[in-house]
Amino acid sequence: MKECFFYIILSLIFFHLQAQEVTFNEYDLDNGLHVILHQDNTVPMVTTSVLYHVGAKDEKEDRTGFAHFFEHLLFEGTKNIERGKWFSIVSSNGGENNAYTSSDYTYYYEVFPSNNLELGLWLESERMLHPIINQIGVNTQKEVIKEEKKVDEESPYGKVLDVVKENLFINHPYKKTVIGETEHLDSAKLEEFLDFNKKYYVPNNAILVVAGDIQIDATKKMIADYFGTIPKGKAIIRKKIEEKPITEIIEATAYDPNIQIPMLVTAYRTPSIKSRDSKVLDMISSYLSDGKSSKLYRKMVDVKKNALEVGAINISQEDYSIYVIYGLPLGDTSLEKITEEFDQEIIKIQKELISEKDYKKLQNKFETNFIDSNSSIEGIANSLAEYHAFYKDTNLINSEIKIYRSISREEIKQVAKKHLKSNKKLVVKYLPVSTK
């Protein structure tokens, strides 16, 4: 028993150590590049990342998939990096790297032993200043994208979100898929790729984060050397595109040859990630489906056994978010019954305050999630970049948890009534082909 108590005390000490404030230093270069530095010398590793504020929403209607395409294309090579050598340079120096694209931004990062900090900075400066964009690279990456798209399309339920987006948005480019349409890439000329790079992959549309085992002054000097002379791009002007409110239920049906069990999806168009309501919706989704003791899971999977799986998630985005509830029926349960169960739980939240016990459990979950997000250098680097990109408030990495702590049971009820209205939703029946 004494030994158990000892480990509990150690765990609590570790918990509070991990919750310590994330310190950072941020500034702008003359060319508009925003730089964020976080020094943590406890482990001899460093993360170098660049967030470009360009995603699928920035593409032309007939040229979808460009941002995702560039996620791949900008690994092809540069003036000083031979084509196809990027990954071998990283791995041979003890590092790893990756990138991903969303509707709102593209993110590249490397993780190296800290003695290779300069290498990470050089690689990202090469990507920004000296990319080689030629027909060979474009043709190569087109084939890569086609294969990736094929894998996505053949994955069970792989196109559910695409169906949701194309029915939930009429005017906003969020209606497009991130991977885009193959024919748009095939018909694009080399000059269009060059123009896209020149417009978006510039220092004044980017955030550079260096986090880990660094010395601030020395790192600033290296950043000035590698990034300071990169020319500033033209100011990017984005039109604000608004959707008309949904006033009646939208119904859609889609078929997937790769599934045997249908899926019912209910989706709502919800506020920007920048809004307080978006954070309340995060809590509602956790209340409904985060873990086996959550309301929907316990009710539909454990007790009534009318669902094989259920889930709720607030997909936070810069302009509009998407709140999704989904379920796979078990046995003879109809999709209409799944819809009914969803509606019952939403109505409960709208009419009654959640219990004090459930509220406390929610708060504990978000405290844990907050600590987990700041428990690795890679996670800290990503958070620093996103907080500045979306909120222009990098210190949210320390203070955002205070917002979640301040959300009351009454506010949860109010936000559910405001945004999860029964006549303001999309209902998708996602069916096996055999049910046509």
C-alpha positions, 0 to 999 in steps of 0.5 A, spaced: 500 500 500 505 504 501 508 503 495 502 504 491 501 511 495 509 513 493 507 512 485 501 516 486 505 521 489 510 521 483 504 521 478 502 527 481 508 531 481 509 528 474 502 531 472 504 538 475 511 538 472 508 537 465 503 542 466 508 548 467 507 554 462 510 553 455 515 559 454 516 562 447 519 568 444 516 570 437 518 576 432 517 578 425 523 578 420 522 584 415 520 579 410 514 578 414 516 571 416 513 570 423 518 566 428 516 562 434 522 559 438 521 555 444 527 553 448 526 546 452 533 543 454 531 537 457 532 532 451 537 533 446 532 534 440 529 539 436 523 540 432 523 545 426 516 546 422 513 551 417 506 552 417 503 555 410 497 559 411 494 555 404 489 550 404 484 547 400 479 553 401 484 557 397 484 553 390 480 555 384 473 551 383 477 548 377 483 547 380 482 543 386 487 539 390 493 544 389 495 545 396 495 537 397 499 537 391 504 542 394 505 538 400 508 532 396 511 537 390 515 541 395 519 534 397 521 533 390 528 537 390 531 544 390 536 548 387 541 545 392 537 538 394 538 533 388 531 530 386 529 525 390 534 526 396 530 530 401 528 524 405 535 520 405 538 527 408 533 527 413 534 520 415 541 519 414 542 525 419 538 521 425 531 525 423 524 524 421 519 529 417 512 529 415 507 534 412 499 534 412 494 539 409 487 541 411 482 546 408 486 551 411 493 550 412 499 546 410 504 544 415 511 541 414 516 539 420 522 535 421 525 532 428 532 532 429 537 531 434 539 538 436 546 538 433 542 538 427 538 544 428 541 548 422 540 542 418 533 543 419 533 550 418 536 550 411 532 544 409 525 549 410 529 555 407 531 551 401 523 549 400 521 556 401 526 559 397 529 554 392 524 549 390 525 546 383 518 545 380 518 542 373 514 538 369 518 531 371 516 533 378 509 535 377 508 528 373 511 524 378 507 527 384 500 526 379 501 519 379 503 519 387 496 523 388 492 518 384 494 512 388 493 516 394 486 518 392 485 510 390 486 508 396 482 513 400 476 511 395 477 504 396 477 505 404 471 503 407 467 509 409 473 513 406 468 518 402 463 520 408 466 526 410 466 528 402 459 527 402 458 531 408 462 537 406 459 537 399 452 537 402 453 542 408 456 547 404 453 551 397 458 557 396 464 556 401 470 552 398 469 547 404 465 544 400 471 541 396 475 535 398 482 536 400 485 531 395 481 534 390 479 532 383 484 528 379 482 531 372 483 538 375 491 536 376 491 533 369 489 539 366 493 544 369 499 547 366 506 548 369 505 555 369 499 554 374 503 550 379 509 556 379 504 561 380 501 557 386 507 557 389 509 564 388 503 566 391 502 562 397 509 559 399 512 566 401 515 568 408 509 573 409 504 567 409 508 562 413 510 561 421 516 558 422 517 554 429 523 552 432 522 548 439 526 544 443 534 544 445 536 550 442 539 557 445 535 563 443 540 568 441 544 563 436 537 560 433 535 567 431 542 568 428 541 562 424 534 564 422 536 571 420 542 567 415 537 562 412 530 566 412 532 573 412 534 574 405 528 570 402 523 576 398 517 577 401 511 575 397 505 580 395 499 581 400 494 575 400 487 578 399 482 573 401 474 574 400 470 572 405 465 567 403 458 566 407 453 561 407 446 562 408 443 559 414 440 552 414 433 552 415 430 545 414 433 538 414 437 537 408 437 529 406 442 526 402 444 519 400 451 516 398 453 509 396 460 505 398 461 499 394 467 497 400 462 497 406 457 492 408 454 496 414 450 502 413 452 509 416 447 514 419 451 521 419 448 527 422 452 534 421 451 541 423 454 547 420 457 550 426 462 557 428 469 558 426 474 555 431 476 562 433 469 562 437 468 560 444 462 556 442 466 552 438 470 550 444 463 549 448 461 544 442 468 540 443 465 539 450 459 537 448 462 532 443 466 529 448 460 528 453 456 524 447 461 520 445 468 520 448 470 513 451 465 507 453 462 511 459 460 517 454 452 518 453 451 515 446 456 509 447 453 507 453 446 508 451 446 505 444 452 500 444 452 497 451 445 498 454 440 498 448 445 494 443 442 497 437 449 500 434 456 497 433 459 504 433 457 511 435 461 518 435 461 525 435 466 530 433 466 538 432 471 538 426 474 545 427 476 550 421 477 557 420 471 560 417 466 554 419 466 548 423 462 541 422 459 538 427 458 530 426 454 525 429 455 518 426 452 511 428 453 504 425 446 500 426 447 493 429 442 487 427 436 489 424 436 497 427 434 502 422 437 508 420 431 512 422 432 509 429 439 511 429 437 518 428 431 518 433 437 516 438 441 521 436 435 527 437 433 524 444 440 525 446 441 532 443 434 534 446 436 532 453 442 537 453 438 542 450 433 542 455 436 539 462 443 541 465 448 535 464 449 532 471 455 535 476 458 528 476 458 528 468 461 536 468 466 534 473 468 528 468 468 533 462 473 538 466 478 532 468 478 530 460 480 537 458 485 538 463 488 531 461 488 533 453 491 540 455 497 536 458 497 531 453 498 536 447 503 540 451 507 533 453 512 533 447 516 538 443 512 536 436 506 537 439 508 544 442 511 546 436 504 544 432 500 548 437 504 554 437 503 555 430 496 553 430 494 558 435 498 564 432 495 562 425 488 562 427 487 566 433 493 571 433 494 569 440 500 564 441 499 564 448 493 560 448 498 554 448 497 556 456 491 560 457 486 556 452 484 551 458 482 557 462 476 558 457 474 550 457 474 551 465 470 557 465 464 553 460 458 552 465 453 547 465 448 552 463 453 554 457 453 547 454 445 547 454 445 554 451 450 552 445 446 546 444 440 549 443 443 555 439 447 550 434 444 543 434 437 545 432 433 539 429 431 543 422 438 546 421 442 539 420 444 535 414 442 527 414 446 522 410 444 515 409 451 512 407 449 505 404 452 499 401 451 498 394 447 492 395 441 497 398 441 501 391 
